[in-house]
Amino acid sequence: MHGWLAVAGDSVVALRLPSALAMAGAAALTTVLGARLFGRRAGLLAGLLFAILPSTSRYGQEARPYALATLLAVLATLLLCRALDRSAWPRWAGYAAAVAGLGLANLFAVSLVAGHAFAVLLGRRDRVRLPWLVAVAVAGLVLVPLAVLGRSQQGRQLDWVGRPGVGDLLGLPGGVVQAGVVGGLLVGLAAVGVATRGRRGILLGLAVLLPALLLFVAGQVTPLFVPRYLLFVVPFGALLAAATLAPLRLAAALAIVLVTGLLGVPEQAALRRTHEWPRSAPVDYPAAVRIIAMHQQPGDGIVYAPRDGWAFLDLATTYYLRTDRPRDVLLAQAQEHRADFWATECARPAECLASVARLWLLLWGEHSDPMAGVPASRTEPLRSSFRLDRSWTVPGLTVALLSRPLTSR
């Protein structure tokens, strides 16, 4: 992404485009893989099913690595099929590179190798086992440093993740594809594909089932159970569903694909409003920043609340207001200096606030009393030294302007 942004810039389109291209590539490779395993019609139906899922729409435009992991999961599986057809070291090298890239995009996605293992170890060709083990070992060596570093950060990144129960496991399909009804339908069609497509159907089913079970089991002992971590198995579920539909008349199969897409329309529409939960609660960062830009004056300061959560109010302000923005008066150490997502704030807020006469508050949530959204440690110096001049609410956020009383200036 550093290289891409150096060339394309960091506009919203530039930030999202790699994910869109990766998800489009995943749909294309799903079609190719399906044609290879179950025939051209199954490949076409698989690509169409994958393309119309709400999860494909969501993660196909988020500036996060889930779309890339999905692309690499399908690519690695396709390269494995080629290597199993004709074992050659260049083919295994390509497979190793794809698995390493998969892990670099999402460490947990390497659990796909568990499904691959059954395809290799239960196969009829013994001479492919050693090259496969070597390829996996090489990919593993590439990923070990990242895994060690990631483990050291897990408590900070995933402290909000709880231990999953049986209900969470049963709800995985809907959570992964972002729509419960669509997830249930996809699982039902895929189950028929596993039951009716022989050895290939079973092996492809394992590529879906084993990562899900591993995520559930790992979630019992460490914070890890996040449904979107399984996005990379969705193409294989779509493939199995397509294998079920392929024997039908093409018109009937396409009608079922269409119905699947229509069932996902409410979630598709909601995802275009917001990715927050509930879907009826959008967050409009640009609108909040526009208010600040219109009314700010030289020398203004700004305080963000909360600072240690997942709102990233400071990053949003920096992105949408590139120059001449209010000074972050409580900032002690910025994110890039801490190698972290979160900045460190001033330990003595009253002293840090002393240098400003006007102060902006940018708060998560919509508050009639802006001070209600400020942490207790910051409320007292704000209330004692500033008065509320004006406040605005935009979807999901509150903007407030404070100033010192004339007698205290």
Steps between C-alpha positions, in 0.01 A plus 500: 500500500792740562614447142147525363426826683828649380374450145122541530469742790281454807158608377205290615489331160874428506477352849209273411600399148748221595225321693257539211753357256587216738136403548436514126803277454367261763170473312686430175725236655202340672349456154824347369534267799137393474538423130805291578333300776135473395467630145453835329137548605586445865787744468275767352234452766764506777641830377153652479400377846819637653458834324148568631569427869483797743841404641654536155357850473614603846855370502543576132516870585650511849862610520588186695670175396201264504437523124867432430494199732193368315674539164813323624298217657338419166831547317683268739233233455511533122880474502477194723267335248750570223789363705306186584419447133865525401755525779783739413709722725400826323137415569573426864696825526196689377284321754745582781501868399120511497476340846761741637311794351177362646652498848645848459153628409328317788691266730198291585428438131794259495260255665387431143810281480321252729248442222779479244672237714212258456509547123872418497535235771188308401583514132616208292837649405762457770766698315315832548511484879864598547486801264181615670658473846804694382279772349297534819818505712651779290180704530499434873854631539399822327205541736666415833630855571159651427328238717733576792444874465127453459481288811663780701232743377199272539394627840489856372330424170250235606421577863137559398453143369321258731497122522262353240214269583302253293264778394794695360611197303153449356481869412830498312355471147285809543781689672751421229279585200338793688144368460347219704247374244754507218757323716252228589400448138863483390583243768199288402596496133864436588408206722321338209811557289716325759259205508458463124834596347710213627861535608545850359188622676618356831849649469361841409260473793798439729659819369195682639429296812851457644590872518162569664555229760857614561381857556237378746744277691771767508241748624451289813857566616592837349312805366467417131140423408416771245269376220658714228827312548327220307416711197762308301287180507196667341610427140520130583153506650376672185674230293327220687165676467562543127586132470153427638335735250700399193297186412180709484381673186701818457192721535405332829853526634524868409160561660630359830808721473268797442286410802816477711597846388154641571502354851815697565364833372406639847852437629652631177310824548591520869868442430495799267383716789744386764719214620420577862254294701208544497485577131260785574783696666725653233803710594568808287862602558516743201196695624653544846832615357326746267340668802839544663654631177223758454510644852857459623735789573879519522622374836206264561561168670312172478429207732381157385286269710545215528865481405570136581208329324424402141359834387835645380361852512848653482592302189174594330559870571856478371382328183210731414665824618853477365624850592414781740314278743468570874797395710465168680561651843500175699732314265814376675622238252351436155413159357791482259745562781345225712466252210138460608148593395453718806671818615608579855332795665630757745510371859407844640214626283447828688856610421475393136172688456635822647642628172170522304211744521267308268466125500322255272362169624445214257302226670387153406120477513230763495478688833268778613761580767842475330676463835317171550719345232828609660693262731483595867870588518446769236158629608610699805764718330263563212203599716709718731681691225265509201140572414298343220443746216335274248454135412403306188400141444556307179428130451700315764702798626477816709701816434523767770676835523615618843660825600641648818280752682622856444597532867745208473676613180 
